[in-house]
Amino acid sequence: MPEALDDRVELTDPKAIRALAHPARLVVIDALYDKGVALTATQAAQMAGTTPSAMSYHLRALERFGIVKRAGASDDGRERPWVRAAVNISIRPSAGTGGSSMATAAAASAVLSAAFDVDRERMVSAIERNAGADGRLPLDIVTGYSHTTVVVTPDEAVELMRGIEQLVEPMRVERRKAPPAEAGLLTLAVTAIPDPEHPGTAEVRHRA
């Protein structure tokens, strides 16, 4: 029986947040968390385009902050795979002042830069496949980037984000045990950025 997982790993410490700020680590975290797979260091290295020894270092670093963990020992003595430590992972920097606040902001910025680089490379690859006659994947037809500004109250913003999560939830990898034969994997990146020049004045009654 699969081991029960906590709902969420929440990272608040700048050092834990910065541990994510590496393209190879983000690729593996995507596979472990979004796809729910188990990977040996060798498999993870192949996926991220690095060496097994380098990947072992990355995985141990993530383990120190409770982001990944070792799966149970195998019966045949083979290399133990790595798995996610919870169902979801989130970054929620703790409030701070002075140096603490700056360290948190810098760590979050480093993670965002690395994550955006990974997503940009994936999108460029999809665009290039779409431009050619060979090598195109069926889901490449929906490749795109949408940038839309909406007018919402704080409560509406919370409900909007919850609605997106609820729409996506049934389609997550671990939820679709028997998907149609034509189904493939699609990465969705949702970004919500408030406009500081039009912040609104209402208080939020429900936290995200």
N, C-alpha and C positions, 0 to 999 in steps of 0.2 A: 504494500500500500504506500503511495507517495507520502512523503513527510509533509505535515501541515505547515503552512507558511504564515508569518505575520502579514498583516495587510500592507504595511508600508515601512520602508526605511526612510527616515526623515533626517536630512543632513543640515545641521545648523552651525557646526564648527568650521571656521575658514580652512583649516587643514584638511578636514574631511571633504569639503566642497572642492578644494583644489586637487584632491586626489583623482577627480574625474577628468581633469583638464589635460587629456592626452588622447589624440585620435585613435590609437590602438585600443585604449581602454574603453572609449566610447563605442567602438565597433562591437567589442565583446559584450559590454553592458546591454547594448541594443539586442544582441542575440539572446542573452540570458534572461532579460526582463521582458522585452516585447515579444519575443518568439518562444520563450519558456523552455529553451533547450538546455542540455547539460553538455559541457565541453571540457575535454582534457586540455592541458596547456598546449599540446602539440596541435590539436584541432583549432584552438583559439588563435595560435600563432599563424596558421595557414590562412585563417579568415582575415586577420588584421595585417598580413603581409610583414610579419616580423619573425624573429627566431624563437624557438621554444624556451630558451633560457631567458630571453628578454621578457617573454610573455609570463613566465613563472614569476619574475620579479613584479610585473604589473599586477598579477592576480593576488600575490601576497600583500601588496600595498593596499589593494581594495579590501582584502580580508581584514586588515587591521582596523578599518573603519566600519566593519559590519556590512559592507555592500555586497560581497559574495562570500560563499562558504564552500567547503568540500562536501561532496555527496558521500553517502555511506560507502564503506569498503566493499569492493566487489568480491565475489566468491572465487574468481579465477586469478586474483592477484594482479590484475591489470591496473594501469594508471587510474587513480581515482579522478573522476571529472569534477569540474567546478559548476556550481549552480547559483542562482540568485538567492539572496537572503530573505526576500519578501516578495510579495506579489507586485508591488509598485515601489518606485523610488522617487523622492521629491527633494528639492532644495528649498529650504525655508530659513534664510539667514536670520539669526537672532538679532534683536535690536541692540545697538551698541553706540558708543561715542568715541570720538578721537581715533586712536590707532586701531581699536577693535572694529569700528565701523569701516575704516579704510581697508583693513585686511579682508573683511567679509566682502566688500564691494569688489576688490581686486580679484578675489577667488572666484566669485560669481562671473565676473567679466571674462576670466580665463576659460572657464567652462563654456560659456556662451560662444566665445571665439572658436574654440575647438569643435563644438557641436555644429555651428554654422558652417565651418569648413567641411566637415564630413557630409552634411546634407547638401552643400553646394556641389561637391564632387559627384555625389550620387545623381543629383538633378542634371548636371552637365552630361553625365554618361547617358542618361535617359534621353536627353535632347539629341545627343549625337546618334543614338540608335534610331530615333525617330527620323532623323535626316537621311539615313541610309536605307537602302532596300533590304539589306541582309542584317541578321542579328536582332531584329526588332522583337520585343516581347509583347504579348497581348495587352498587358496593362500599361504599356507605354502611351497608349492613346489618351490617358487621362493625366499625363505629366503636365504640371502647371504650377504657377505661383499666383496666388490671389491676394491682393492688398486692398482692403475695404475699411472705411471709417464709418462707424455707426454711432448713433446718439442714444445713450442708455443711462439710466439711473444706476447707482451702485448695486441695488437689489437686482435690477435687470441684468447687469453685467455678471453677477454671481450665477443667476439662473441660466444665462446664455452659456457660460462655461460648463455648468452642470449638464445642460442639454446636449452639448457636444459630446461630453463623456458618456452620457447615457446612450446616445446614438451609436457610438463606436463600440461600446462595451460588448454587445452580442457578437461582434465580428472579430474580437481579439482571438489570437491563435489558440489559447487554451480553452476558449469557449466553443470553437467550431471543431467538434470531434470528428464529424463526417461531412466536410465541405464538398460542394460539387466538384467534379473532375476538372472543370475549367478554372477553378479558383486559384489565385496566386497571392503572393504577399505584396501589400501596398503600404508604404510608409506615409503617415500623415503627420505633419508638423503644424501645430496650432500655436500662434503667438498672439498675446494680448498686451498692448502697450498703451497706457493712458497718456493723454495729451496734457502736459503740465500747464498749457495756456488756457485750457478749458476743463478744469478739474471737477466742476460740479460742487455742490455744497451739502448735499444730503448725507446723513450718516448711514453707514452700512449696518443693517439689522441682522444680516446672516453672513457669517464668515464662510469663505470657500473651504 
